[in-house]
Amino acid sequence: MKGKVVREKIMSLGLAAALFGAGMLAGCSGSQKSTAPAAATTPPADEQASLSFYLQGSLYDQKGDYAKAILEYQKALKLKQDAAIYHAMAKDYAILGDNQEAIENGEQAVQRDPANRSYHETLGQIYVNAEDLEHAIAQYKEVVRVDSSYEQGWLNLGRLVQLQNPQEALKLYTQVIDRFGPNSDTYFQMAQIYDLTGKLDKATEAVQGMLDLDPGNFEIRKMLGDLYVRRDSVDVALKIYSDLAERKPGNLELRAAIAHAYLTKQDYDHAAEQLDLILRKDTLSVDDQLRFGQIFTSFIQKDSAVVPHAIKLFIRIRDEHPEDWRPYWFLGAMDNIQKDDSAAFINFSKVKELQPYPPFYFFNLGMAAMQKDDYKAARDDFAKELDRDAYYHEFHFWIAAAYLGLNDIAQAKAHLAIAMENSATRKDHALYAAKLDRLSARAH
């Protein structure tokens, strides 16, 4: 009966346990045969006892009890120093946040089985978590050396190299397409690099490559239109947007992009018309209306002729939401631009009446908390500003920094992505994109 239970445990762990008993455990089905020197022969009794400890550790892993699993693996190592055991311990130490122990055990695993792709990949991920980019890249180079047919390994290597040397990453991505064929993720990374280096024609080609793979994708087609706007091919962009508007006439992001394109052409009436189309939706929130209005205010520095059109929009928002302080604030700011001191005084007085805490009040508190490394307080203060302005890119950037201080990578990535999406300048966009890439590398 006891032997039957042991056999069932071995079967439940798959081929891995059986391979372990034979003296080598493969990290994954795609790994090549080990070329490591043969280890000293382990007495059968010790090998059986080591396997038993290893299986017990694996069971603890399945239950999420990683500390107990490590204790079992340590017992197994005393009897047999096998690459599989070091690999299992490396993963568990990584989960527990002990990067140093994870690295030491991961290095032991790859030294004992240098042809195991999975071991190199795990160690590479651990180095990413430890923010050791050089060693992470070295391990991912080993991944593709061991298994040159592993497409995801090439992509992961490209993403890491991209953080250090974007031009070198472009060469890698080109190799990926040559080796494996067109790939949307590869084209997307190439488009980002070309975009950030100002090569918008090349970025357009990469996005077109994505679209060729997925012709019906709304977001990719809009991305293509956005690039044409930035290339001053506004009429081409408007044709793309027009086709998309037939599919999703009430899409806020699309209408905002169309308004932006018309503002670029100084066609203010058609730009303002986009908000009229959006306001037909009863469900449009005041935040979304204000966000739309901010598209107009972002053009004021380029062309003061947009001010009367922006004022008209914010008056409309104010009349629909008279208890919200934000339309008054924007109106007061534009009154200042027009040097209408009396109107500005009236609007800012209304702001003070409706909102005792002025704009950036909580933001300034959050920045003070960041200087003290009080990331929880900073997060809470930045969140209060986001409650008042859900789309301002700088608020999202700094709350991402606070989440990073709290080691909440997922939330940091989410807010950085929003910051990048809403950034007002190419410089901000590049800054947020680079930080988002680094966080993405850490998360994987």
NUPA-595362 format. One line per 2 residues: number of its first residue (from 0); their letters; for each residue x, y, z of C-alpha. Coordinates in nm, 3 decimals, decimal comma, m for minus. Layout:
BEGIN
NUM> a> X:Y:Z | ... .
END
This chain:
BEGIN
0> mk> 0,000:0,000:0,000 | 0,282:0,240:0,092 .
2> gk> 0,459:0,169:m0,239 | 0,139:0,248:m0,428 .
4> vv> 0,113:0,589:m0,259 | 0,474:0,671:m0,350 .
6> re> 0,413:0,570:m0,711 | 0,101:0,790:m0,723 .
8> ki> 0,303:1,089:m0,595 | 0,566:1,028:m0,861 .
10> ms> 0,301:1,006:m1,131 | 0,134:1,325:m1,003 .
12> lg> 0,462:1,510:m1,054 | 0,497:1,378:m1,409 .
14> la> 0,814:1,267:m1,582 | 1,025:1,508:m1,375 .
16> aa> 1,044:1,284:m1,070 | 1,127:0,979:m1,278 .
18> lf> 1,409:1,167:m1,450 | 1,534:1,284:m1,112 .
20> ga> 1,553:0,924:m0,999 | 1,759:0,848:m1,307 .
22> gm> 2,010:1,116:m1,208 | 1,899:1,418:m1,418 .
24> la> 1,585:1,628:m1,413 | 1,506:1,832:m1,725 .
26> gc> 1,375:2,182:m1,660 | 1,127:2,171:m1,947 .
28> sg> 1,032:1,963:m2,247 | 1,213:2,202:m2,480 .
30> sq> 1,552:2,162:m2,306 | 1,832:1,984:m2,484 .
32> ks> 2,019:1,690:m2,344 | 2,267:1,786:m2,072 .
34> ta> 2,635:1,806:m2,163 | 2,749:1,852:m1,802 .
36> pa> 3,017:1,616:m1,669 | 2,878:1,307:m1,506 .
38> aa> 2,834:1,349:m1,130 | 2,979:1,110:m0,878 .
40> tt> 2,767:0,801:m0,835 | 2,520:0,834:m0,549 .
42> pp> 2,447:0,520:m0,342 | 2,099:0,383:m0,424 .
44> ad> 1,977:0,431:m0,068 | 2,086:0,797:m0,062 .
46> eq> 1,936:0,854:m0,405 | 1,603:0,710:m0,293 .
48> as> 1,606:0,920:0,026 | 1,700:1,233:m0,170 .
50> ls> 1,413:1,168:m0,411 | 1,176:1,132:m0,118 .
52> fy> 1,281:1,470:0,025 | 1,257:1,625:m0,321 .
54> lq> 0,903:1,494:m0,369 | 0,801:1,625:m0,030 .
56> gs> 0,942:1,966:m0,120 | 0,746:1,958:m0,446 .
58> ly> 0,427:1,887:m0,253 | 0,494:2,185:m0,027 .
60> dq> 0,547:2,396:m0,340 | 0,207:2,291:m0,470 .
62> kg> 0,055:2,410:m0,142 | 0,240:2,742:m0,161 .
64> dy> 0,448:2,665:0,149 | 0,782:2,762:m0,004 .
66> ak> 0,982:2,792:0,317 | 0,902:2,430:0,412 .
68> ai> 0,975:2,324:0,055 | 1,323:2,475:0,078 .
70> le> 1,393:2,282:0,400 | 1,306:1,957:0,220 .
72> yq> 1,521:2,047:m0,079 | 1,814:2,121:0,153 .
74> ka> 1,778:1,773:0,300 | 1,773:1,631:m0,052 .
76> lk> 2,091:1,821:m0,146 | 2,284:1,670:0,143 .
78> lk> 2,233:1,331:m0,018 | 2,253:1,424:m0,385 .
80> qd> 2,364:1,755:m0,538 | 2,137:1,754:m0,839 .
82> aa> 2,070:2,049:m1,074 | 1,695:1,997:m1,041 .
84> iy> 1,706:2,053:m0,665 | 1,911:2,372:m0,700 .
86> ha> 1,666:2,493:m0,965 | 1,365:2,426:m0,742 .
88> ma> 1,532:2,611:m0,455 | 1,620:2,905:m0,680 .
90> kd> 1,256:2,945:m0,780 | 1,134:2,927:m0,421 .
92> ya> 1,391:3,178:m0,293 | 1,288:3,409:m0,577 .
94> il> 0,923:3,380:m0,476 | 1,018:3,463:m0,118 .
96> gd> 1,212:3,768:m0,237 | 1,560:3,645:m0,142 .
98> nq> 1,738:3,728:m0,466 | 2,086:3,649:m0,338 .
100> ea> 2,000:3,291:m0,240 | 1,796:3,255:m0,558 .
102> ie> 2,096:3,360:m0,768 | 2,337:3,129:m0,585 .
104> ng> 2,112:2,829:m0,634 | 2,028:2,925:m0,991 .
106> eq> 2,399:2,948:m1,074 | 2,453:2,603:m0,925 .
108> av> 2,174:2,466:m1,144 | 2,315:2,604:m1,470 .
110> qr> 2,668:2,496:m1,379 | 2,551:2,139:m1,331 .
112> dp> 2,328:2,136:m1,637 | 2,442:2,413:m1,877 .
114> an> 2,231:2,277:m2,165 | 1,903:2,316:m1,980 .
116> rs> 1,710:2,607:m2,130 | 1,466:2,634:m1,842 .
118> yh> 1,742:2,675:m1,585 | 1,900:2,963:m1,775 .
120> et> 1,559:3,126:m1,821 | 1,479:3,103:m1,450 .
122> lg> 1,816:3,249:m1,357 | 1,768:3,526:m1,610 .
124> qi> 1,433:3,615:m1,455 | 1,591:3,619:m1,110 .
126> yv> 1,859:3,862:m1,231 | 1,584:4,081:m1,377 .
128> na> 1,412:4,085:m1,037 | 1,745:4,180:m0,881 .
130> ed> 1,777:4,461:m1,141 | 2,105:4,312:m1,266 .
132> le> 2,052:4,372:m1,635 | 2,399:4,261:m1,749 .
134> ha> 2,369:3,914:m1,597 | 2,006:3,883:m1,706 .
136> ia> 2,103:3,948:m2,067 | 2,388:3,697:m2,038 .
138> qy> 2,145:3,427:m1,924 | 1,892:3,501:m2,198 .
140> ke> 2,173:3,479:m2,452 | 2,235:3,132:m2,311 .
142> vv> 1,864:3,055:m2,347 | 1,869:3,117:m2,723 .
144> rv> 2,210:2,952:m2,760 | 2,076:2,634:m2,604 .
146> ds> 1,750:2,648:m2,800 | 1,764:2,876:m3,102 .
148> sy> 1,409:2,770:m3,199 | 1,261:2,926:m2,882 .
150> eq> 1,089:3,239:m3,013 | 0,984:3,376:m2,674 .
152> gw> 1,345:3,356:m2,559 | 1,453:3,579:m2,846 .
154> ln> 1,175:3,825:m2,768 | 1,269:3,835:m2,398 .
156> lg> 1,633:3,893:m2,491 | 1,528:4,175:m2,723 .
158> rl> 1,323:4,347:m2,453 | 1,618:4,341:m2,212 .
160> vq> 1,872:4,459:m2,469 | 1,627:4,734:m2,566 .
162> lq> 1,672:4,890:m2,223 | 2,047:4,919:m2,281 .
164> np> 2,090:4,953:m2,654 | 1,776:5,014:m2,863 .
166> qe> 1,965:4,990:m3,192 | 2,105:4,650:m3,097 .
168> al> 1,754:4,543:m2,999 | 1,630:4,643:m3,345 .
170> kl> 1,883:4,402:m3,497 | 1,755:4,125:m3,269 .
172> yt> 1,391:4,196:m3,358 | 1,479:4,188:m3,727 .
174> qv> 1,641:3,847:m3,671 | 1,326:3,728:m3,494 .
176> id> 1,110:3,824:m3,792 | 1,357:3,667:m4,037 .
178> rf> 1,375:3,349:m3,831 | 1,014:3,305:m3,719 .
180> gp> 0,811:3,526:m3,948 | 0,604:3,840:m3,878 .
182> ns> 0,501:3,886:m3,516 | 0,283:4,163:m3,370 .
184> dt> 0,477:4,189:m3,044 | 0,805:4,221:m3,234 .
186> yf> 0,663:4,489:m3,463 | 0,525:4,674:m3,160 .
188> qm> 0,865:4,684:m2,989 | 1,026:4,804:m3,311 .
190> aq> 0,760:5,074:m3,347 | 0,834:5,195:m2,993 .
192> iy> 1,207:5,223:m3,062 | 1,154:5,406:m3,391 .
194> dl> 0,899:5,634:m3,225 | 1,127:5,727:m2,937 .
196> tg> 1,416:5,794:m3,174 | 1,203:6,017:m3,396 .
198> kl> 1,198:5,781:m3,695 | 0,825:5,809:m3,745 .
200> dk> 0,835:5,671:m4,100 | 0,993:5,349:m3,971 .
202> at> 0,748:5,342:m3,679 | 0,464:5,367:m3,930 .
204> ea> 0,604:5,072:m4,126 | 0,621:4,863:m3,809 .
206> vq> 0,264:4,948:m3,710 | 0,152:4,870:m4,065 .
208> gm> 0,318:4,530:m4,018 | 0,103:4,478:m3,708 .
210> ld> m0,206:4,579:m3,902 | m0,126:4,339:m4,185 .
212> ld> m0,137:4,057:m3,930 | m0,464:4,181:m3,776 .
214> pg> m0,646:4,401:m4,032 | m0,960:4,440:m3,823 .
216> nf> m0,787:4,558:m3,506 | m0,937:4,893:m3,406 .
218> ei> m0,656:4,998:m3,170 | m0,376:4,922:m3,416 .
220> rk> m0,550:5,113:m3,693 | m0,598:5,410:m3,459 .
222> ml> m0,231:5,388:m3,364 | m0,149:5,414:m3,734 .
224> gd> m0,368:5,723:m3,765 | m0,198:5,883:m3,464 .
226> ly> 0,141:5,835:m3,628 | 0,024:6,001:m3,948 .
228> vr> m0,092:6,303:m3,744 | 0,253:6,331:m3,591 .
230> rd> 0,406:6,303:m3,938 | 0,189:6,599:m4,047 .
232> sv> m0,007:6,372:m4,282 | m0,330:6,485:m4,118 .
234> dv> m0,557:6,413:m4,414 | m0,435:6,052:m4,427 .
236> al> m0,500:6,024:m4,052 | m0,849:6,172:m4,082 .
238> ki> m0,934:5,916:m4,352 | m0,828:5,636:m4,114 .
240> ys> m1,022:5,793:m3,826 | m1,330:5,836:m4,045 .
242> dl> m1,333:5,465:m4,128 | m1,299:5,381:m3,758 .
244> ae> m1,578:5,625:m3,664 | m1,818:5,425:m3,878 .
246> rk> m1,743:5,124:m3,659 | m1,740:5,302:m3,321 .
248> pg> m1,906:5,642:m3,358 | m1,920:5,704:m2,982 .
250> nl> m1,562:5,609:m2,898 | m1,416:5,887:m2,681 .
252> el> m1,050:5,815:m2,763 | m1,124:5,823:m3,133 .
254> ra> m1,320:6,148:m3,115 | m1,038:6,302:m2,913 .
256> ai> m0,790:6,194:m3,181 | m1,010:6,343:m3,455 .
258> ah> m1,037:6,670:m3,259 | m0,659:6,674:m3,218 .
260> ay> m0,615:6,625:m3,595 | m0,852:6,910:m3,677 .
262> lt> m0,679:7,137:m3,424 | m0,350:7,061:m3,600 .
264> kq> m0,515:7,191:m3,917 | m0,650:7,492:m3,722 .
266> dy> m1,001:7,375:m3,810 | m1,150:7,465:m3,472 .
268> dh> m1,516:7,425:m3,565 | m1,474:7,064:m3,677 .
270> aa> m1,263:6,995:m3,368 | m1,534:7,129:m3,136 .
272> eq> m1,794:6,930:m3,329 | m1,637:6,609:m3,198 .
274> ld> m1,739:6,695:m2,842 | m2,095:6,760:m2,962 .
276> li> m2,101:6,408:m3,104 | m1,965:6,263:m2,780 .
278> lr> m2,207:6,458:m2,557 | m2,498:6,281:m2,719 .
280> kd> m2,405:5,992:m2,492 | m2,586:6,045:m2,163 .
282> tl> m2,329:5,828:m1,987 | m2,029:6,052:m2,061 .
284> sv> m1,873:6,146:m1,728 | m1,757:6,494:m1,634 .
286> dd> m1,401:6,353:m1,617 | m1,420:6,247:m1,981 .
288> ql> m1,568:6,581:m2,083 | m1,286:6,765:m1,905 .
290> rf> m1,030:6,539:m2,063 | m1,170:6,630:m2,402 .
292> gq> m1,150:6,997:m2,313 | m0,786:6,957:m2,215 .
294> if> m0,708:6,856:m2,572 | m0,799:7,212:m2,667 .
296> ts> m0,601:7,371:m2,383 | m0,290:7,173:m2,486 .
298> fi> m0,292:7,368:m2,815 | m0,310:7,713:m2,656 .
300> qk> 0,069:7,758:m2,640 | 0,095:7,671:m3,010 .
302> ds> m0,197:7,888:m3,122 | m0,382:8,134:m2,900 .
304> av> m0,667:8,139:m3,151 | m0,789:7,816:m2,993 .
306> vp> m0,872:7,997:m2,664 | m1,226:8,114:m2,755 .
308> ha> m1,317:7,763:m2,870 | m1,176:7,613:m2,551 .
310> ik> m1,368:7,864:m2,338 | m1,687:7,772:m2,519 .
312> lf> m1,633:7,404:m2,441 | m1,562:7,462:m2,072 .
314> ir> m1,862:7,692:m2,037 | m2,073:7,408:m2,170 .
316> ir> m1,919:7,164:m1,922 | m1,962:7,418:m1,640 .
318> de> m2,330:7,466:m1,722 | m2,387:7,089:m1,718 .
320> hp> m2,189:7,042:m1,394 | m2,221:7,368:m1,197 .
322> ed> m2,106:7,208:m0,869 | m1,776:7,083:m1,011 .
324> wr> m1,486:7,324:m0,946 | m1,270:7,212:m1,238 .
326> py> m1,447:7,388:m1,528 | m1,420:7,714:m1,332 .
328> wf> m1,048:7,655:m1,283 | m0,988:7,604:m1,656 .
330> lg> m1,201:7,906:m1,738 | m1,005:8,118:m1,490 .
332> am> m0,675:8,001:m1,638 | m0,788:8,098:m1,986 .
334> dn> m0,921:8,431:m1,858 | m0,567:8,497:m1,738 .
336> iq> m0,431:8,419:m2,084 | m0,675:8,671:m2,229 .
338> kd> m0,581:8,919:m1,952 | m0,943:8,937:m1,836 .
340> ds> m0,867:8,990:m1,465 | m1,226:9,041:m1,352 .
342> aa> m1,351:8,721:m1,518 | m1,051:8,529:m1,380 .
344> fi> m1,128:8,658:m1,028 | m1,490:8,542:m1,054 .
346> nf> m1,394:8,196:m1,176 | m1,116:8,140:m0,924 .
348> sk> m1,340:8,264:m0,642 | m1,587:7,996:m0,744 .
350> vk> m1,306:7,739:m0,739 | m1,220:7,838:m0,381 .
352> el> m1,586:7,816:m0,282 | m1,635:7,468:m0,429 .
354> qp> m1,289:7,327:m0,355 | m1,115:7,449:m0,037 .
356> yp> m0,804:7,254:m0,136 | m0,651:7,419:m0,444 .
358> pf> m0,519:7,223:m0,744 | m0,196:7,034:m0,668 .
360> yf> m0,257:7,066:m0,293 | m0,249:6,688:m0,236 .
362> fn> 0,016:6,646:m0,503 | 0,250:6,873:m0,309 .
364> lg> 0,179:6,676:0,009 | 0,256:6,356:m0,181 .
366> ma> 0,586:6,494:m0,306 | 0,682:6,587:0,050 .
368> am> 0,598:6,233:0,162 | 0,813:6,088:m0,119 .
370> qk> 1,111:6,287:0,007 | 1,064:6,118:0,344 .
372> dd> 1,031:5,773:0,178 | 0,677:5,752:0,319 .
374> yk> 0,541:5,578:0,010 | 0,207:5,482:0,163 .
376> aa> 0,124:5,844:0,252 | 0,247:5,959:m0,090 .
378> rd> 0,029:5,700:m0,264 | m0,277:5,815:m0,070 .
380> df> m0,213:6,182:m0,148 | m0,154:6,122:m0,518 .
382> ak> m0,472:5,912:m0,526 | m0,666:6,213:m0,395 .
384> el> m0,536:6,422:m0,683 | m0,636:6,147:m0,926 .
386> dr> m0,986:6,157:m0,779 | m0,997:6,519:m0,895 .
388> da> m0,821:6,469:m1,229 | m0,819:6,108:m1,340 .
390> yy> m0,608:6,163:m1,652 | m0,327:6,401:m1,559 .
392> he> m0,010:6,218:m1,661 | 0,215:6,357:m1,385 .
394> fh> m0,018:6,233:m1,109 | m0,009:5,885:m1,261 .
396> fw> 0,369:5,897:m1,292 | 0,422:5,986:m0,926 .
398> ia> 0,168:5,741:m0,789 | 0,350:5,478:m0,996 .
400> aa> 0,673:5,584:m0,821 | 0,499:5,548:m0,484 .
402> yl> 0,371:5,201:m0,575 | 0,722:5,108:m0,683 .
404> gl> 0,846:5,217:m0,340 | 0,582:4,985:m0,193 .
406> nd> 0,706:4,708:m0,427 | 0,366:4,685:m0,597 .
408> ia> 0,498:4,637:m0,951 | 0,159:4,563:m1,108 .
410> qa> 0,005:4,892:m0,993 | 0,322:5,083:m1,083 .
412> ka> 0,306:4,943:m1,438 | m0,064:5,023:m1,471 .
414> hl> m0,023:5,388:m1,374 | 0,290:5,433:m1,584 .
416> ai> 0,100:5,303:m1,886 | m0,172:5,564:m1,826 .
418> am> 0,093:5,835:m1,779 | 0,250:5,738:m2,111 .
420> en> m0,088:5,735:m2,286 | m0,177:6,083:m2,159 .
422> sa> 0,167:6,243:m2,181 | 0,164:6,586:m2,341 .
424> tr> 0,514:6,587:m2,493 | 0,737:6,340:m2,675 .
426> kd> 0,995:6,381:m2,396 | 0,743:6,274:m2,130 .
428> ha> 0,624:5,988:m2,350 | 0,982:5,863:m2,392 .
430> ly> 1,049:5,891:m2,017 | 0,737:5,695:m1,922 .
432> aa> 0,790:5,434:m2,194 | 1,145:5,366:m2,079 .
434> kl> 1,039:5,331:m1,716 | 0,747:5,107:m1,817 .
436> dr> 0,985:4,881:m2,010 | 1,211:4,848:m1,707 .
438> ls> 0,913:4,761:m1,486 | 0,786:4,511:m1,742 .
440> ar> 1,125:4,343:m1,741 | 1,117:4,322:m1,362 .
442> ah> 0,764:4,180:m1,365 | 0,869:3,896:m1,593 .
END
